[in-house]
Each structure stands twice: as structure tokens, then as C-alpha cells.
Amino acid sequence: MNKIHHFESDDKNDTHLFAEMQRYVLEHYPNPQRIGCLDHDTLKTFVEAPAKLDLSNPRYLHILQCAECTRELIALRRAREAEL
């Protein structure tokens, strides 16, 4: 099946797109030494109240190239969803 078709039928939150991006980061950007990682509190803010962060700051681009930060973000989102 054509991968572009998946994105054309994605929901308004681009769920499929973000899932694919997440999968790509997890597979291609290991960072077991956590070099340059954001601290836990910052990642938690990223999940719970991203408006509190200046997302124009390039330091936040790190999460797009770090499997460890991505794993922690996934865990934080799941914990937030469980609380709701």
C-alpha cells in the first residue's frame, strides 16, 4: 500500500504522521548515553503544558533526534492519559 495514502487519510491531529516520526526516531537515533538530553521536568512540561516553553528555542529540536527523550515522552504521555 502507498505510504502517502496513509497520510492523506490521517486525522486532524496528524496522529499517523507523528507515530511514524516517533518510530523513525526510535529506530535511527539511539542515544544511550543521553548526550544533550532535556531534563525530566522539561520533558514533563513539554507533555503537560508546552505553551510554557519557548518552542522556538532550537534546543527542543533535540527530541527529534533522540530515542531516549522520545521514549521518556511516550511514557509521560501514557502516564498523563492514565490519570485522565
TIVOKE-778850 format. One line per 8 residues: their letters; for each residue x, y, z of N, C-alpha, C. Coordinates in pm, 1 decimal. Layout:
<nodes>
A> X,Y,Z,X,Y,Z,X,Y,Z ~ ...
</nodes>
This chain:
<nodes>
MNKIHHFE> 84.1,-118.2,0.0,0.0,0.0,0.0,88.5,124.4,0.0 ~ 44.5,226.2,-64.6,117.9,350.1,-75.3,120.7,422.0,59.3 ~ 241.4,456.4,108.1,252.4,524.0,237.4,189.7,662.4,234.5 ~ 192.1,728.4,120.5,132.1,860.9,111.2,-16.8,853.4,139.3 ~ -80.2,746.7,96.7,-223.5,729.5,122.1,-253.7,733.7,271.6 ~ -166.9,676.3,354.1,-186.8,678.4,499.3,-194.6,821.2,550.7 ~ -107.3,906.0,500.8,-104.2,1043.9,548.1,-220.9,1125.0,494.4 ~ -268.5,1092.9,376.8,-383.8,1163.6,321.3,-509.1,1136.9,403.2
SDDKNDTH> -518.1,1020.0,463.5,-636.1,985.6,541.9,-613.5,1002.9,692.4 ~ -505.6,1072.6,728.7,-474.7,1093.7,869.9,-581.5,1182.1,934.8 ~ -589.6,1175.9,1066.9,-688.3,1257.9,1136.3,-640.4,1402.6,1149.1 ~ -725.6,1487.3,1206.3,-692.2,1630.3,1214.4,-573.1,1658.3,1306.0 ~ -537.3,1564.1,1390.8,-421.2,1580.0,1478.3,-294.0,1517.7,1419.3 ~ -303.8,1468.3,1296.6,-189.1,1405.4,1229.2,-130.4,1291.3,1311.6 ~ -216.8,1212.1,1370.5,-174.9,1102.4,1457.6,-81.6,1005.5,1387.2 ~ -116.1,966.4,1266.4,-32.4,871.1,1192.9,104.7,931.6,1161.3
LFAEMQRY> 106.1,1055.8,1120.3,232.1,1123.4,1089.2,323.5,1124.3,1210.9 ~ 270.1,1164.2,1325.4,352.6,1169.9,1446.1,396.6,1031.3,1492.2 ~ 313.7,931.4,1474.5,351.8,794.4,1510.3,468.0,747.4,1422.2 ~ 463.0,780.1,1294.2,571.6,742.1,1203.3,700.3,816.9,1236.5 ~ 689.1,943.8,1269.1,807.6,1021.3,1307.8,868.8,962.9,1434.6 ~ 785.1,929.6,1529.0,829.0,869.9,1654.8,901.0,738.1,1628.4 ~ 840.8,653.7,1545.9,901.9,525.1,1511.3,1038.1,545.6,1447.4 ~ 1048.4,642.3,1357.8,1174.1,669.5,1288.6,1283.4,711.5,1387.4
VLEHYPNP> 1248.5,801.3,1478.6,1346.2,847.1,1578.2,1392.1,730.1,1664.7 ~ 1297.2,647.5,1709.5,1332.3,533.3,1794.0,1426.8,436.5,1722.5 ~ 1407.8,418.7,1592.6,1490.0,324.1,1516.3,1624.6,381.0,1473.0 ~ 1631.6,511.8,1449.0,1750.3,567.3,1385.3,1835.9,659.3,1471.8 ~ 1790.1,695.3,1588.7,1865.3,790.7,1670.8,1884.8,741.8,1814.2 ~ 1954.6,630.2,1832.2,1981.6,585.9,1969.1,2072.2,687.4,2039.7 ~ 2054.0,700.7,2167.5,2137.2,792.0,2246.8,2146.7,736.6,2388.5 ~ 2204.1,615.5,2402.9,2205.8,552.0,2535.4,2281.5,632.2,2641.4
QRIGCLDH> 2374.6,716.2,2600.2,2447.8,798.7,2697.1,2370.2,926.5,2731.8 ~ 2255.7,945.8,2664.2,2169.0,1062.6,2686.5,2244.1,1193.9,2671.4 ~ 2326.0,1201.3,2569.9,2403.4,1322.5,2541.4,2309.2,1430.5,2489.8 ~ 2308.9,1544.4,2557.2,2228.2,1658.3,2516.4,2080.9,1648.2,2551.0 ~ 2042.9,1547.8,2628.3,1900.7,1526.7,2659.8,1845.4,1637.2,2748.8 ~ 1716.8,1659.7,2730.7,1645.1,1753.2,2816.3,1616.6,1684.1,2949.3 ~ 1610.4,1761.7,3056.4,1585.0,1701.9,3187.4,1438.5,1656.9,3197.7 ~ 1412.5,1571.7,3294.6,1279.5,1512.4,3313.3,1171.0,1619.0,3328.2
DTLKTFVE> 1197.1,1722.5,3408.2,1095.6,1825.6,3431.1,1060.8,1899.4,3301.9 ~ 1159.8,1924.3,3218.2,1134.0,1991.1,3090.2,1051.2,1902.1,2999.6 ~ 1083.9,1773.6,2994.3,1006.3,1680.9,2912.2,862.6,1670.6,2964.7 ~ 847.8,1671.6,3095.3,713.7,1665.5,3154.1,634.2,1790.9,3117.1 ~ 697.7,1906.9,3120.6,632.0,2030.7,3079.5,595.7,2024.5,2931.9 ~ 683.7,1965.4,2852.1,658.3,1950.5,2708.8,528.9,1874.0,2685.1 ~ 501.5,1775.1,2768.9,380.2,1693.7,2755.7,259.0,1762.5,2817.4 ~ 276.0,1818.2,2935.8,161.5,1869.0,3011.3,123.7,2013.6,2980.2
APAKLDLS> 222.5,2096.4,2947.7,193.3,2239.1,2924.8,296.2,2298.5,2828.5 ~ 297.9,2253.4,2703.2,400.4,2300.1,2609.6,400.4,2451.4,2588.2 ~ 289.6,2517.9,2612.0,284.0,2663.0,2595.2,375.5,2735.3,2693.8 ~ 413.1,2667.6,2800.4,504.0,2727.0,2898.9,648.4,2729.6,2850.2 ~ 677.5,2658.0,2743.0,813.1,2651.8,2688.4,823.7,2740.5,2564.8 ~ 940.3,2795.5,2543.3,966.6,2871.7,2420.6,1011.3,2772.0,2314.6 ~ 914.9,2714.7,2244.0,945.1,2608.6,2148.2,1019.9,2658.1,2025.3 ~ 1040.8,2789.0,2015.0,1124.7,2840.4,1906.2,1272.8,2822.3,1939.0
NPRYLHIL> 1302.1,2786.0,2063.0,1440.1,2761.3,2104.2,1488.8,2632.2,2038.6 ~ 1598.1,2639.3,1963.5,1646.1,2519.9,1892.0,1683.6,2402.0,1982.0 ~ 1701.2,2424.4,2110.7,1738.0,2312.7,2199.0,1630.4,2204.9,2203.1 ~ 1504.6,2245.2,2176.6,1395.4,2148.3,2179.5,1393.1,2058.0,2056.7 ~ 1469.1,2092.3,1954.3,1479.3,2006.5,1836.1,1550.2,1875.1,1869.6 ~ 1619.4,1872.9,1980.9,1690.0,1751.9,2025.1,1597.0,1630.4,2027.9 ~ 1473.8,1649.6,2070.3,1383.1,1535.3,2082.8,1352.2,1469.8,1948.7 ~ 1375.2,1541.9,1839.4,1352.4,1484.5,1706.1,1467.6,1395.3,1662.6
QCAECTRE> 1576.1,1394.6,1742.7,1692.0,1313.1,1709.5,1743.6,1238.2,1831.7 ~ 1652.1,1195.3,1915.4,1693.6,1124.5,2036.6,1588.7,1020.3,2077.2 ~ 1625.7,895.7,2063.7,1534.6,787.5,2101.0,1504.8,789.1,2251.3 ~ 1602.0,824.8,2331.7,1581.5,823.0,2477.2,1479.6,928.1,2520.4 ~ 1490.4,1049.0,2467.5,1391.9,1152.6,2500.0,1254.5,1113.4,2446.3 ~ 1251.9,1054.3,2328.3,1125.5,1010.1,2270.2,1061.1,904.1,2357.8 ~ 1138.8,808.3,2406.3,1083.8,704.4,2496.4,1026.9,767.2,2623.7 ~ 1099.4,864.0,2677.9,1051.4,928.6,2800.1,923.4,1008.0,2772.4
LIALRRAR> 916.4,1075.4,2658.8,794.7,1148.5,2621.8,676.4,1053.2,2606.2 ~ 699.4,938.6,2545.4,593.5,838.0,2530.0,543.1,794.8,2667.8 ~ 635.6,766.6,2758.5,597.8,723.7,2894.1,520.7,834.0,2966.8 ~ 563.8,957.7,2952.1,495.5,1069.4,3017.1,355.3,1089.8,2959.9 ~ 340.8,1074.2,2828.3,207.5,1087.0,2767.2,115.6,975.9,2815.2 ~ 168.8,855.0,2823.2,87.2,742.9,2871.6,44.7,763.6,3015.2 ~ 136.0,814.0,3097.9,102.8,841.2,3238.0,-4.5,949.6,3247.7 ~ 6.5,1052.5,3164.7,-94.4,1158.4,3164.4,-229.6,1103.6,3121.2
EAEL> -231.5,1021.4,3018.1,-356.7,962.3,2970.3,-419.6,871.6,3075.8 ~ -336.1,798.2,3150.1,-387.0,710.9,3255.6,-451.4,791.6,3367.9 ~ -395.8,909.2,3397.2,-451.2,995.1,3500.4,-584.9,1053.5,3457.8 ~ -598.6,1079.3,3327.5,-724.2,1136.8,3277.3,-826.4,1028.0,3270.9
</nodes>
